[in-house]
Amino acid sequence: MNTTTRVAIVAGLMLAATAPVLQSGAAARGHWAQAAVAQADDTGTLAARLRQRIPELMEQAGVQGAQIALINGGTTAWHASFGFANAETKASVTDASVFEAASLSKPVFAYAVLKLVDAGSIDLDTPTSKYLPGRYDVGDDARLDLITPRHILSHQSGFPNWRAGNDPLKIHFTPGDRFSYSGEGFVYLAAAVERITGQTLEAFMRRAVFDPLGMTSSSYVWQSRYESLKVYNHSLLGDLAGRRTPWRANAAASLHTTAGDYARFVTAVLAGRGLRPATARALMSPQSRPDERGINTATAAPTGRFAPSLAWGLGWGLEQEGEAWSLWHWGDNGTAKAYIAVSPRRGIGVVIFANSENGLLLAPPIVADVMGGESLAFAWLKQRGPVPAFGPFLAALRASGAVQALDGYRAARQARPSDPAIDEETMNRLGYVLLRGKKVKDAIEVFKQNVADHPDSWNVFDSLGEAYAADGNTPLAIQAYERSLQLNPANAGGAEALKKLRAAAGRD
């Protein structure tokens, strides 16, 4: 099975939108509770540490290029660029290089919507369908008329994250019942905003956000100047993966910007600039609580247990920090990654952009360094930092193939036995990259290593079985699928594959 993060979420909770800013109520204290007592290091010390550490992390993670902005004292204190905008031409990332913000698009759009709230143009608790008459590709589902802007901005709309292709958009639960992360909801609200303002989303965002805040490099659509400014994205293996050139604005995902521009936006949020005090408080106040298993309860069942110390505001993830809430969000456009974490209470934070499928590996250690401790958001996202041997393993894999690369990987682990193995999900994705690239023998070797590292996982055996089948090795494919089903009898895909393999081998 080609794994994606298995996630499910929440039995919902709505907290007061107008609670005093950063009040925690009865929520548990977060992992940063003790760190919150101290202020950040002085900018020079922290910047010097990051300048040395980030290239090391990029090498470990196999990341080609990155851009970082540090917020301290509520202002942009430092920003820097690292690595390659294009790994083939060796063109360097500069401070003017433009990256994809991916889902960091959402907090910027949410801020613009709240400016419309202050202007009296939209109400957070009025059904969005009032502003956008018609059934919006949902058909006769009456629950569309229950979805409010508040539901959308706090991911309680009932929409999936993204629909499949051009399928009609479905509502999977009663709006407001629970949290389930949804880009589709933001697209729906953006259509309402365009009708309310009589402007395209891009024109509205420029008027409401980019121009007032001096975000001169930012746009939700492609600009001709980006031809020379935008970085190229890179795959898991470090190969060029092209550049997206969005011709139509997507409120959830298409923002192009720089770390410096995004930091300007974040410092405006910290200062409450452009918003009434009550609206600024609502942005940073819990509106919903995510389930402990992950982002999706639209198509997967929630556990009914909330993720410890996490909540969602209006467009932002929230994390408990003592008696306060910190803001965070991640961005994932496949081969482009981004992350933001900021403490309004302490006025510190960091913006991270990367042009690599591996880019989020940078975030946990950088955020820990800046914020003063580990973030529980990464556990919820199932996102780890880089394993030191991972980057060299990728380089060797590209240069010499899987057998030699894995020999080096195992030797590195023997030399440093305290280092963890490459995580199951990352190694599995790497195996499928090789499998799709017709490097079947290499894929088999990678999946075999994943089995050795994670022998109790049904999924790694399922993947190995698929690779053996692609190689025409039916006996070993059957053996791998049988082990997968021993570990997980509910693996329906594996059972079907095993049935076909046995039939082909005359073993029915």
N, C-alpha and C positions, 0 to 999 in steps of 0.2 A: 504494500500500500504506500502510495506517495504521500507522506505525512504533511499535513498542515497542522498548525497548533490546534490541539483538541480543546475546544473551549465551550463553556456553558456558563450561564450566570443566574442570577438574582431572583428573589421574590422581593418586589420593589419597596422602596421607602421614600417618602417625600418629606423633606425637612423644610422649614420656613425659609422662603427666599429672602426675606428681609431681616434675617437674624443679624445681630451686630457683627461687623466685619471680623472674620477669623475666629468667631466663637465656636467652640467644639461641642458644646452641650454635653451629652452623656457618652460621646464617642471615646473609645480607648485612645490613650496617648500613643503616638506613632514612634517609629524607630529613630526619628531625629529628635526625640523629646529632650534628651540630655545635650545633644549637640546644639540645640537651639539656644541654649543659655549663652554660648560664646558667639562672638562676631567672627566673620571671616578673617583669614590672615590679611595683612596688608597686600595691596594689589601687586606690588613688585615681587614679593616673595612667592605668592601664588602663581603669578604669571611665569616667573622663572621656572617653577616646578612643572607647570603645564607644558612649557616650551620644550623641556627636556623629556617629559614623560609621553607626550602625545605621539611623537615619531616612533617611540618604542612600541606603544600600543598599536599603532597602525601597522607596523611590521608583524606583530603577533597576530593581528586580525586579518591580514591580507587586504587592507583598505588602501585604495590608490590615492585619494585626495580628501581633504577635510578643511573646514573653516569653523573657527571657534570664536565666540564672543563671551566675555566675562562681565557680569554685572556686579558691582559692589557699591555700597552707599546709595543704591537706588539709581545709579547711572551706569552707562557703558564705560567700564574702566579699562578694558583691554580687549583687543581682538587680533587674531593671527590666522595665517593660512599655511597649509602643509600639503606636501605631496604634489601629485600630478592631476591636472585637469584632463589630460589625455595620456594614458599610459603608453600608447604607441609612439606619439610624437614627443613625449616627455615635456610637453608644455606644462608649466607650473600653475598651481592654484595661486591666485592673488586675492587681495582684499576686495577687489572689484568683481571677482568671479561670481556668477549667478548659479545657485543651486535650486533644486526642487525642494520645496518645503513639505511636500506630501500632505499628511494630515495635520501638520502645523498650520495649514490653511484654515482649519476650523476655528481656532480661537480668534483669529483676525476677523473672520466673517461674523462670529458671534458678537464681538465688540461693536462692529458696524450695526448689527441688528439692534443692540442695546441703545445706540444713538437714536435710532428710529423710535424706540420705546420712549426715550426722553422727549422726543419731538411730538409725541402723541400720534404718530403715524401707524403704530402697530402696538397691540397689547399682548403681553406674554401668555395670558390665559384665555384669549379668544380663539376659537377654532381657526386654524390656518386656512381652511377652506372658505372662510368668509372673505379673505383677501385674494383668493385664487379660485373663483367659481369654476364648476366643472368637476369631473371625477378624476382628473389627473392620472389616467392610466391605471386606476385601481378598480374600475368596474363598479359593481353595485354594493360593495362593502360599506355599510353605513358607519363603520368605525372611523372612516376618513374624517367625518365631521366631529370627532372627538380629539383629534390631534392638534395640540396647541404649539406655538413657538417654544414655550418652556419645555414641553415634552421633547421636542426635536433637539434643542440645545443641550439637554441633559440626557439624551439617548434613551427616551422612554416612548418613542413613537409607535413601536411595534413593527416598523419596517426592518428588513434585513440590512446588513452592511451594504452589499451590492446585489442586485438581481442578476440572474444568469442571462447574458445576451440581451435580446429584446423581449424577454418574457414580461408579461404584465407584472406590475408591482403588487406584492402581497403584504397584507397586515397580519402579523403572526400572533399577536395577543392584544388585549384591550389596552389602548394607549394609557400610560400612567401606571400600569400594573408592575412593571419592573424595568430594569436597565438592560438594554441590548444595543451595542454600538452600531451606528448606522450612518454611513455616508449618504445613502439615498434620502434620508430625512433632511440633510443639509441642502441637497439639490432641490428638494421640494420647497423648502423655505426660501431658497434663493429665487425660485420662480415667482413666489409671492412677492418678494422684495422688488423684483423687476417690475411687476405690475403696479405695486404701490408707488414706486418712485418714477415710473415711466422711463427708466434708464436701463441700459445693459448692466449686468453685475459688475463688469470691469469698470464702467464709467462711474457707477455708484461707489465702488470701493476706492476709486481714485479720489473722488470728492469727499468721502466720509473719513477715509483713513490715510491713504498714502500721501496726499498733498498736505493735510494738516500736520502730520507727524514727520514730514521730511523723508519719507521712504522712497527715495528717488530711483532705486534699482528694482522696485517691486511691481509685479503685474500678475494677474491671473490668466493672461493670455500671452501668446508668443509675441515678442517684439523684434523687429529687424536688428536692433542693436545687440540682441542676445546671441546672434550668430558668432560674434567674436568674444562674448562674455561668458556664455553658459558652458559649464563643465560637461564632459561626456560621462555617462554612467558606465559602470563595470560590473561584470557578473561575479558569481561566487568564486570562479577560478581566476578572475582578474582580466578577462577578455573584455574588449569594448562592447558595450550594449546600446550604443546610439544615444540619441537625445530626443526627449519628447518635445513636441512643438504644438502645444494646445491652441487651437484656433477658437475654442469656445471656453469660457470661464466655468470652472467647477468649484463651487464654494467649499467642497470637502477636500480637494486634493490637488488643484492645479497652480497654486501660488508659486511663483518664481521670485527669489529674493536672495539677499546676502545675510550673513550672520549679523553684520553691523546694522542693516535695516531692521531685521527682526528684533534685535536688542532695543532699538528705538521704540518699537511697538510695545515690548515688554515693560520698559521703564515708564511708558505712558500709562499702562495698566496699573503698575504699582502706585503711581501718583494719582490715579483716578481721573486723569486728564480727559476731558471731553465727555464725561459722564456725571450725572447727578450723584451725590453721595450714596443714596439708597440703591441706585442702580449698580454702582461700583461694588457695594456690599453684596448684592445679589449675585453678581458674577463670581465672587469668591466664596459663596455660601453653599453648603451641600443642598442639592436638589434631588439626588438619587444615590443609591448605593450599589456598586457592582458586586456580582456574585464572585465567590472565591475562585471559581474555575476559569474565568476568562471573560472575553468580550462578547460572546454570542449566546443569547438565549432565544433568538428569533427562530432558529432552526434546530437548536439543541436544548435539551432540558436543563433548567437551572438546578443547582443543588439546594437552593434556599438558604445558603449560608453566605453572609457578606464577607467580602475580602477585608481582612483586618486593616483598620486605620485608613481606608481609602473611601473616597466619595467622588461625586461629579457635580461640578458647578454648572454655570452657563457657558458651555464651550470648552471648559478646562477640566482636566483631572485634578483631584485634590488629594493631598496626603497629610495626615495628622502630624503636627510638629509641636509637641507639648500641648499647650492650650490654644494653638493656632492651626491654620491650614496653609500648606505650601501648594503651589501650582505646578503642574507638569503636563506634558503631552508628548506623544511619540509620533513619528511620521514614517510610513513605509510604503513607497511606491515600487517595491520590488528591488530594482537596482539603484534606487536612491533612498537614503535614510536620513532621519532628522530626530532631534530630541531637545526638549526644553525643560528645565527645572528651575524654579525660583521661589525664594522665601520672601513674601511681602513683609513679614515681621522683621527680618534681618536685612532686607534690601540686597540680598545676594542671589546669584543665579548664574546659569550657563546656557548658552545656545550652541548646539552641535549640528553641523551639516556634513554629510559624507556622500560621495558619488560612487558608492560601492554597495553591492548586495550584502556585504558583511558589516556595513557601517554601524549598526546598532550595537555591535560588540564593543565599540568604543565607549558607549554611554555609561554603563554601570561604574567603571573605575573613575571616569572623569567626574561624574556627578558626585560620587563618594568623596573625591578629593576636594571639590568645591564646596559641597554642602555639609561636609563634616560627618558623614556616616552613610551606611547603606540605605537605599530606598526600597521600601516594600513594593513600590510600583513595578520594579523589575521582576520580582517573584511572581506577581500577578500576570505580567506579560510573558512569563517564562523566558526571560531574556537574561543571558549570562554575559560576563565579560570574556575576553579572549583567553584561550589556553595558549601559553607561550610557544608550544610546538606547532600551533595551527598554521601560522603564516609561512614558516619554513617548509612545512609539509605541502602546502599549496604550491609554493614555488618549485619544489622538487617534483611534484605531480605533473606540473606543466612541462618541466624540462626533461624528465626521465621516465615518466609513467608510474603507475600505482605500486608496482612491486618494490622498486628502489625507494620511492617516497615513503612507503609504509615501513620499510626497513629502518630508514632514518628516524621516522616518528617513534617507532618502538625503542630504538636506541636512546632517543632523547628522553623518553619516559623512564627508561631504566636509570639514566643518569640523574634524573630528578623525580624520584618516586612520589614525592609529595604533590606533584602537579597532577591535576585531574585529567581524565581522558577528554578528547573532543566530545561534546555532548551528542546524544543520540540523534536529535533532530537535525543538527548541522551536518553530521556525517551522512545521514540518510539523504538529505537534499543534495549533497555532493555526489552521492552514488547515482542519483537520478539525473543529475546534469550530465554525467558521463554516459549513462544509459541512453539518454535522448541524443547525445552526440555520437552514437554508434560505437563508443568505446566500451564494448560489453565486457571484455576481459578485465579492464581496469575497474569497471563498476562492480564486478563480482568481488574483486579483491577488497574494495572499499566496504562493501556490505559484509564481507567475512570479518573484517576488522571490527565493524559495528557489532556483529554477533559476539565476538570475543570480548568486547568492552561492556556489552549490555546483554548478557546471556538469558536474562529473565524477561526480555521484551518480546512479545509476540510479533510486534510490527517489524523488527529487524529481520526476523526469519521470513516474514511475508515478503519483504523487499528482496532478500536473497533468493527466495524461490522465483520471483519474477525475473530476476537477472539470469538465473540458471535456465529458465524456460526460454528467454530470449536468445540464449547461447545454444539452444537445442539439447541441453543436458537434462533430459526428462527425469532420470532416476534421482539426481541431486535436487532438482526442483521439487519433486514429490516429497522427498525427505524433509526439505526446508518447510514446505507448506504443512506437512503433518506436525512438525514441531510447533509451528505457529498456532495451529488449531488446538494442540495440547495445552498451550499456554492461554489461549483465548478461544473457547468453543464457539463464541458468538461472532467470530470473524467470518461474516457471510461471503465477502469477496474472496477470501482465501479458500473457503469451502468450494465455491464455484470453480475457481482456478484448479484446485486439486481434482475435482470431479472430471474436468476436461482432460487434465494430464493423465489421469488413470485410464480414461477411455481411450486416449491416443496410444497408451502403452499396453492396451489389452488387459488391464487389471480391474475392470469394472466388476 
